[in-house]
Amino acid sequence: MQDVVLIGGGLAGLVSALELARAGHAVTLVERKTYPFHKVCGEYISNEVRPYIESLGVDLDRLGAVPISRLQVSSPSGRLLESPLDLGGFGISRYTLDYELYRLCEAAGVRFLLGKTVEEVVANTVSGPKPELRHYTTVDGETLESRLVIGAFGKRSRLDKSLKREFIGRPSPYIGVKYHALMGFPDDVIALHNFQDGYCGMSAIEAGKYCICYLTTRANLRQFGNIPAMERAVLHRNPYLKQVFENATFLYDKPEVINEISFAPKRAVENHMLMAGDSAGLITPLCGNGMAMAIHGAKLASQLASQFLNGYVSRSELESRYQREWSARFARRLWVGRTVQNLFGNERLTEAAVWAFGAFRPALRGVMRQTHGAVI
Ligand SMILES: Cc1cc2nc3c(=O)[nH]c(=O)nc-3n(C[C@H](O)[C@H](O)[C@H](O)COP(=O)(O)OP(=O)(O)OC[C@H]3O[C@@H](n4cnc5c(N)ncnc54)[C@H](O)[C@@H]3O)c2cc1C
């Protein structure tokens, strides 16, 4: 029997696994892919978590992370707004960062089941002199028994269906598309270029490369039939995007694409599992700190889980404290992120929003503060 089974090996799963293994617990992590692999993500990480990531043993300078300190926002017609980033951040690919965390986890003794998908998790109380709740996790026909499961399986997974989570019944219109490219672009800038029904982020990552990642709607794609046609018809109407898409050297044969991205509220505890990262709630990407939240949430989940495994808190205390502390840290940010995203989409509204934020800079910096937390 394992102490903890982690489902999903993105940032939330890897950081939780690393912390728990280093605290002396027996940890198994199940990830449906095999490292290293690419992921749809803008790859800009807020400095909110830089000291913490480094404290885990990740040498960001050695990995080539690029410091980023300025923001550019353009409206669909090309009105440009620039602002310093008060907290700032850095760019590094998920390919590199997740792989580094995976290697640290291996060194810490985490047992990995890679290329395997969790199909179901059942919670049952085992009888005996001291009845205790156990989780039974089904992976490719095999069942893993553990004292605790942490669900870190990201934005959307078939497990959400089997858990009958509320958000999964509601279709979501959003899709995400990501490229790596070589291009002429300032290294210290993250740009957010808007277009009809979407926005595209771009910033430097390691090895002289850039990440270009956008969020748009399925309806936008359906209207033009395929991604290149949609990019030409819609994204290129923003002069900054046209310039980049026509001149950059794209490094993949085709982009990474995901669909059904939901920003609906979720619960942080389901079926006695602690949910971490996007499984607990995904902030709209324009805030640029989903990764920081996943890492910060994993720190919280693993600390409380370790207290539970060591017998310092009961299961009911664990669950109620985790839900409470998770909401206190992140619920408001998610709400602000959803509210701000509503300003970006409709072309006229986006033009007005970029104009208004340009005319009143403190409001923009105020929104940035509302969607970020203190450095951990
Ligand atoms: C378009 C877009 C752009 C973004 N840009 C940024 C950005 O620039 N900066 C930022 O900070 N955040 C950004 N984000 C958010 C960020 O990507 C996420 O918040 C972050 O990846 C969350 O990490 P996670 O560990 O929770 O999930 P993930 O990284 O998604 O990891 C979940 C893992 O679980 C695995 N998995 C799923 N189901 C199963 C299963 N049943 N069994 C086994 N394994 C399973 C998956 O393969 C995956 O590896 C963006 C998001 C989108 C959609």
The ligand as an SDF file (V2000), in Angstrom:
LIG
                    3D

 53 58  0  0  0  0  0  0  0  0999 V2000
   -3.8800   28.4980  -23.6520 C   0  0  0  0  0  0  0  0  0  0  0  0
   -3.2890   28.4960  -22.2780 C   0  0  0  0  0  0  0  0  0  0  0  0
   -2.1710   29.2830  -21.9920 C   0  0  0  0  0  0  0  0  0  0  0  0
   -1.6360   29.3040  -20.7070 C   0  0  0  0  0  0  0  0  0  0  0  0
   -0.5530   30.1000  -20.4510 N   0  0  0  0  0  0  0  0  0  0  0  0
   -0.0550   30.1690  -19.1940 C   0  0  0  0  0  0  0  0  0  0  0  0
    1.0550   31.0050  -18.9090 C   0  0  0  0  0  0  0  0  0  0  0  0
    1.6600   31.6340  -19.7670 O   0  0  0  0  0  0  0  0  0  0  0  0
    1.4630   31.0710  -17.6220 N   0  0  0  0  0  0  0  0  0  0  0  0
    0.8800   30.3660  -16.6120 C   0  0  0  0  0  0  0  0  0  0  0  0
    1.3210   30.4740  -15.4620 O   0  0  0  0  0  0  0  0  0  0  0  0
   -0.1540   29.5380  -16.8660 N   0  0  0  0  0  0  0  0  0  0  0  0
   -0.6360   29.4190  -18.1240 C   0  0  0  0  0  0  0  0  0  0  0  0
   -1.6640   28.5730  -18.3960 N   0  0  0  0  0  0  0  0  0  0  0  0
   -2.1820   27.7310  -17.3060 C   0  0  0  0  0  0  0  0  0  0  0  0
   -1.2440   26.5570  -17.0170 C   0  0  0  0  0  0  0  0  0  0  0  0
   -0.9220   25.8700  -18.2010 O   0  0  0  0  0  0  0  0  0  0  0  0
   -1.9030   25.5880  -16.0450 C   0  0  0  0  0  0  0  0  0  0  0  0
   -2.4700   26.3080  -14.9830 O   0  0  0  0  0  0  0  0  0  0  0  0
   -0.8970   24.5690  -15.5080 C   0  0  0  0  0  0  0  0  0  0  0  0
   -0.4250   23.7780  -16.5620 O   0  0  0  0  0  0  0  0  0  0  0  0
   -1.5360   23.6980  -14.4550 C   0  0  0  0  0  0  0  0  0  0  0  0
   -0.7000   22.6250  -14.1120 O   0  0  0  0  0  0  0  0  0  0  0  0
   -1.3520   21.2650  -13.6050 P   0  0  0  0  0  0  0  0  0  0  0  0
   -0.2380   20.4550  -13.0620 O   0  0  0  0  0  0  0  0  0  0  0  0
   -2.5230   21.5340  -12.7530 O   0  0  0  0  0  0  0  0  0  0  0  0
   -1.9560   20.5780  -14.9120 O   0  0  0  0  0  0  0  0  0  0  0  0
   -1.2390   20.0120  -16.1880 P   0  0  0  0  0  0  0  0  0  0  0  0
    0.0640   20.6540  -16.4080 O   0  0  0  0  0  0  0  0  0  0  0  0
   -2.2630   20.0690  -17.2830 O   0  0  0  0  0  0  0  0  0  0  0  0
   -0.9400   18.4690  -15.8250 O   0  0  0  0  0  0  0  0  0  0  0  0
   -1.9540   17.5160  -15.7110 C   0  0  0  0  0  0  0  0  0  0  0  0
   -1.3510   16.1670  -16.1070 C   0  0  0  0  0  0  0  0  0  0  0  0
   -2.2780   15.1400  -15.8080 O   0  0  0  0  0  0  0  0  0  0  0  0
   -2.1840   14.1270  -16.8090 C   0  0  0  0  0  0  0  0  0  0  0  0
   -3.4400   13.3830  -16.7630 N   0  0  0  0  0  0  0  0  0  0  0  0
   -4.6940   13.8470  -17.0400 C   0  0  0  0  0  0  0  0  0  0  0  0
   -5.6030   12.8840  -16.8260 N   0  0  0  0  0  0  0  0  0  0  0  0
   -4.9130   11.7960  -16.3980 C   0  0  0  0  0  0  0  0  0  0  0  0
   -5.3100   10.4980  -16.0050 C   0  0  0  0  0  0  0  0  0  0  0  0
   -6.5960   10.1300  -15.9800 N   0  0  0  0  0  0  0  0  0  0  0  0
   -4.3450    9.6120  -15.6450 N   0  0  0  0  0  0  0  0  0  0  0  0
   -3.0190    9.9730  -15.6490 C   0  0  0  0  0  0  0  0  0  0  0  0
   -2.6000   11.2030  -16.0070 N   0  0  0  0  0  0  0  0  0  0  0  0
   -3.5410   12.1030  -16.3570 C   0  0  0  0  0  0  0  0  0  0  0  0
   -1.9450   14.9140  -18.0850 C   0  0  0  0  0  0  0  0  0  0  0  0
   -1.3120   14.1400  -19.0920 O   0  0  0  0  0  0  0  0  0  0  0  0
   -1.0710   16.0680  -17.5990 C   0  0  0  0  0  0  0  0  0  0  0  0
    0.3180   15.8210  -17.7910 O   0  0  0  0  0  0  0  0  0  0  0  0
   -2.2230   28.5120  -19.6800 C   0  0  0  0  0  0  0  0  0  0  0  0
   -3.3220   27.7040  -19.9650 C   0  0  0  0  0  0  0  0  0  0  0  0
   -3.8530   27.6860  -21.2440 C   0  0  0  0  0  0  0  0  0  0  0  0
   -5.0460   26.8250  -21.5230 C   0  0  0  0  0  0  0  0  0  0  0  0
  1  2  1  0
  2  3  1  0
  2 52  2  0
  3  4  2  0
  4  5  1  0
  4 50  1  0
  5  6  2  0
  6  7  1  0
  6 13  1  0
  7  8  2  0
  7  9  1  0
  9 10  1  0
 10 11  2  0
 10 12  1  0
 12 13  2  0
 13 14  1  0
 14 15  1  0
 14 50  1  0
 15 16  1  0
 16 17  1  0
 16 18  1  0
 18 19  1  0
 18 20  1  0
 20 21  1  0
 20 22  1  0
 22 23  1  0
 23 24  1  0
 24 25  2  0
 24 26  1  0
 24 27  1  0
 27 28  1  0
 28 29  2  0
 28 30  1  0
 28 31  1  0
 31 32  1  0
 32 33  1  0
 33 34  1  0
 33 48  1  0
 34 35  1  0
 35 36  1  0
 35 46  1  0
 36 37  1  0
 36 45  1  0
 37 38  2  0
 38 39  1  0
 39 40  1  0
 39 45  2  0
 40 41  1  0
 40 42  2  0
 42 43  1  0
 43 44  2  0
 44 45  1  0
 46 47  1  0
 46 48  1  0
 48 49  1  0
 50 51  2  0
 51 52  1  0
 52 53  1  0
M  END
$$$$
